[in-house]
């Protein structure tokens, strides 16, 4: 019974509990319900992925209407993988959220905060589960609208302008996606992804299809924060409440990557990508993104902003993987989606712990804090090593696959860009290490205590996961490889 | 040439609205005007979808004797959902503008920028 409805339950449980959470009388009960919901989702997502890792597919007909007329939830390895990442990060964020949220959000607003958090989770999980492009647009807007509201709950007034800017950019992106979906619907008369894929193949040279494709790619690129459409991201991550920075940095852009993969390869095809200049565009923008964003990160004076720019760089690596449009490239992209969620989750949790104790993430307030908050700062150090891609960390595995994918096609410039990006990452990580450990402590940092255990435990779980997945690549690489093959990518080409 | 314009006048209106809305979002510094621009932009997409549902000589999609050609109702249903999304976006955007006005006592983008700089 549960197994049959697994794919729907994953979306419906947070959807139903979100309004309940909003009317709960106090902060603790709202937190407790959200905790229960996120862990239930994690268990369901874990169950779901065991059913599809062998390459099988779960097809769920919503309301019993058979596809392509009804909405279909079609779960293959990639869907289940993304759903697992989203619910896993949500579940690990919740224990961390208790203290951090109580400190940063006014008490009477906390139930509403958790309600919006669950709605955001619904949207992201829904995107991962659905097999219908219009349904995907609706879930994208659910997750986006709730994240605008969540970002606006930050402590400083600049969180309002950051949320507003994100709202404008995000709405333009979503509307572009809507236009694109409308155009391909006009050509094919269907919204089901699988059906679309089959009906689009004979008409891929129609101009309407090309226009629709362009709108869809640009729309998703805005959500993805692909260079040069990334300008909304640094402020949104910087001024959001700590918990939201953790959650969005680890999941929102990753889900956008999934939409891009699903649309570009699943709905259109890798052949179409190579026939049009799409793959070159991805490679070019990805390469620029890696270098520009990493270089900009070096000049930041605030740890949260610095890591936000580093996020843009990491997303650009993923776009490079997509641009290679090979099985290995997409495998690398998906592995990095997982690993980057672990790294940025840990890093933004550590930033949240610094904000929790010191009230600021700006450099001038953090001099030499590593001696007072060793656990937090060592967590930043290890997660940063993973960000650079030092062997023994999860980041190394992703970088390794990116370089392999680039060399498979003898794209030396791309391999060089990946190495250069890592060198630049050494640059900004060194800045942070110097700031936290080598500078003399100032008045405010000399007396501060270590962050409470409730913040440290989830943070260190993610840090340990960074090391664990640096050695055990079975889950990540196997699932990513299965997912990439199921997208119908050719083994090798040209 | 004239025929192309006249036969597809609804699409030309869509393009005109889309571009004027998009231009308003980009060019205006006033936060409310930006929201208005977004609204026009989204409305053009509603019209696009409704136009897609049109079938030559089609009647409204109600089953009745003697009528066999119907307009496609699905785009209309889809766009109802998109209208709801648009309304929520507008509401949230305007709510943010109110909060920004309280925090900065202005809704002009450049003035907000100056106030953040001077801190």
Interface residues (C-beta under 8 A of the other chain):
Chain A: X134 X137 X138 X141 X145 X148 X149 X152 X157 X158 X160 X161 X163 X164 X167 X168 X171 X172 X174 X175 X178 X179 X182 X185 X186
Chain B: X22 X25 X31 X34 X38 X41 X42 X45 X48 X49 X52 X75 X78 X81 X82 X85 X88 X89 X92 X93 X96 X97 X99 X100 X103 X104 X112 X116
